[in-house]
Amino acid sequence: IIKQQSILKSMEEQLKKHPISLAVEEGEGERVIDALRYASTLKDPVAFANEKTKKLTSGEEDAYAGGEIFAWKMFQNVYQILQKFEALKGTNATDLGEMVGSLSSDNELWLALVLRHPSVQTLNAAEFGAVICSVVVDGYKAGNAFFKDPPSATIKSVLKELEPVQWELQSEQTDALIDFPVHLSVDAAGMVESWVRGTSWRELCKETSLDQGDICRMLRRTGSRYSIL
């Protein structure tokens, strides 16, 4: 408990120093969110820049410029990452970019990269569900829980192949001060694989130390992402 409290305190201190937290304290939180939402629509960033310039030259107060600097920088960083991973070519969406725009997740680019991976496209329904779980469920709680049935060898192999992609995206986001989650949780994948294969709720609950509420949340989160594909 003491160790966990120390970790929590350290994380809280890091969050307070994060640029987004500082922006929120300065009253710029909504502008950051608006910029990121704009980026996610894959609209023309040049037009966005021109729109901003027009506002500045049409007599807007100088505070607008100062307030939008951080939000604009965040937008540029998201734009550059989308280009880096070939979701954008210039200002146009590629096939991957179109997929990113059609998804709904905490990190649409990460989910799209996983879905486009050749090894993922050959999986059966149970295996596919397990992979979806691993990339949309926060692995912290799952990593500290007991699961009777580990994921199959096929799932372990696929997740192993996804690790370099995860690392590259996480590294690019960190450098750009972007904190979208890039989950890859192996632990809960076996439970979801078992669930998709038809294991009953009673048996599913016996296979893990997680309480029923946590199991339900994991399955619902996986199912909701599964349903939009």
N, C-alpha and C positions, 0 to 999 in steps of 0.2 A: 504493500500500500504506500509506504514512504517513497519507494522508487517511482511508482506511478505518479505520485503527487509532484515529485521533482521533475519528471518528464513533462507533466501538464504545465507546471510553472514555466519551464523553459520554452514550451510551445507558445504560451500566452505572450511571453516577452518577444518572441520572434514575430508573432502576429501584430503586436503593437508597432513594431518597427517596419512592417511591410508597407510598401508604397501605397497600396490600396487602402490600408487602415489609416494611414496619414491623410490620404485624400478624403476619406470619409469624415475624419475629424475636422478637416478644413471646409466641409460642406460640399465637396465635389463628388460624393459617392454616386449620385444619380447620373452625373455626366459620364463617369467611367462606365457605368452599366449601359447607358445609351450608346456609347461608342462601341462597346463590345457587341451589343445587339445589332448595331448597324453592320459591324464586320461579319457577323454570322449570316446575314442575308446575302452576302457576296455581291453587294452593289458596287458600283464604280467608285473606287477610292479617290480618283481624280476629281470626279464630280463633287464628292464630299468635301474635298479640300477647297474647290472653287466656291462651293456654297459658303464655307466658313469665311473665305476671303471677302466675298460679297457682303457678308454681315459686318465684317470689320470696317469695310470701306464705306458702308452706308450710314455710318454715324453711331454704331454700337459703342457702348462704353468700353474703355480699355480693360476693365476687369474681365470682360469676356475672353480676351486673349489669354490673360494669365490663368484663368480658370479652366480653359480648354486645352492647355499645353499638355497636361498629364494624360487627359483622355485621348487626345490626338496621338500621343506617343504610344499609348496602349493599342490603339487601333492600328498604327503602323507596324507594331510588333506582331500582332495577330496576322496581319496581311503578309508580312514577310515569312512567317511560319507556314502559312497556307501555300505560298510560292515555293518554299523550301521542299515541301512534301508533294509538290506538283498538284495541289488542289486548285491552284490558280495558274494561268498562263497569261502574263501581263495583267489585265484587269478582267479577264474572262475565266469562267469556271470550266475546269476540265471535267471528264467523266467522274473522277474522284470528287471534285468540288461539288458537282451536282448531287452526288450521294451525301456528302457532308451537309448540304443544305436541306436535304430531305429527311434527315434524322433528327431525333430529339433525345439528347443525353447530356450528361455533365460535361462530356468532351466528345463532340460529334466527330472531330477529325480522328481521334484515337479509335473510336468505334468503327469508322469507315475504313481505316487502315487494316483493322483486324478482319473485317468482312471481306476485304479485297485480297487478303492473303491466300495464296493458292492452297495451302494445307487446310484452311478453314472451309473452303468451298467443296471439299470432298467428304465432309463429315456427315454422319447420319443425324437424325433429329435429336436423339439423346446427347450425343457428343457435341452437337452445335449448341444446345441449351447450356451445357456445362461451360463451354467457352464464353458464351454471352454472360453467364453469371460471373465468371472470373474477371471480366473487364468492366462490369457495371456495379459490382458490389465492393464496398470498402473492405479490404482484407484484414484490417486491424482486429476486429472482433472475431472474424472467422479464424484468423491465425492463432488466436488464443483459446480456441474451442477444440473439443475432441470430436473426431468423425470416424465412425467405425469403418466405413468403406472409402478408401482413397479413390481418386479419379483413375480411369483406365489408362493403360500404357499409351494408347493413342492420344488421349487428352494431354498427358504429361509431355509427350513428344511435341505436340502442336504448341503448347504454352512455352516450351523451351525455344521453339523457333521464333516465337513472338517477343521474347525477351530483348533481342537487339533493337527491334523496332520501338519497344517501350522505352528502352534506355535512351535512344536517339531523340525521341519526341520529348521525353522528360528533360533531357539535357538542353535542348533548344528552348523549351519553355522557361527553364530556370534562368538561362542566360538572358531571356527577354523579360524577366520578372513577371511571367504569366503563371498562374497557379491553378490551371484546370487539372482535375485529377486524371492520372494515367494508371488506373488499377490493373493488376494482373495477379489475382488471388487464386492460388492452386487449391487451397484447403477446402473451400465450399463447393468446388466443381464436382466432386464425387457425389455429394448429396443431391445436387440438381440432376446429375446424370441418372441417378437411381430414381429420382422422382419422375422424370420424363419417361423412364422405362416402365412406370406403373406401380412403383412401391406405394403402399397405403400410407395415409397420414400417420396412423398409429406406429407403424414400423419405422417411418421416417424420423419420428420424434425419438425413437429408441436408439437411433444410430448416431446421435450427436448430443453433446452437453449443452447446446444452445437451448434457450427456452422457446416455447411455441411462438411467442411474439416475434422473436428474431428470425425464426425459420420462415414464418409467414411473410415478413418484410422482404427477406432475401428472394423468396419465390415470386412474390408479387412484383418486385423490381425487375427480376429476370423476365417474367412473363410480359410485363408492360413493354420492355424493349423488344422482346421476341415478336409481339403483336404488330409492331410498326414496320417490320421487315418484309 
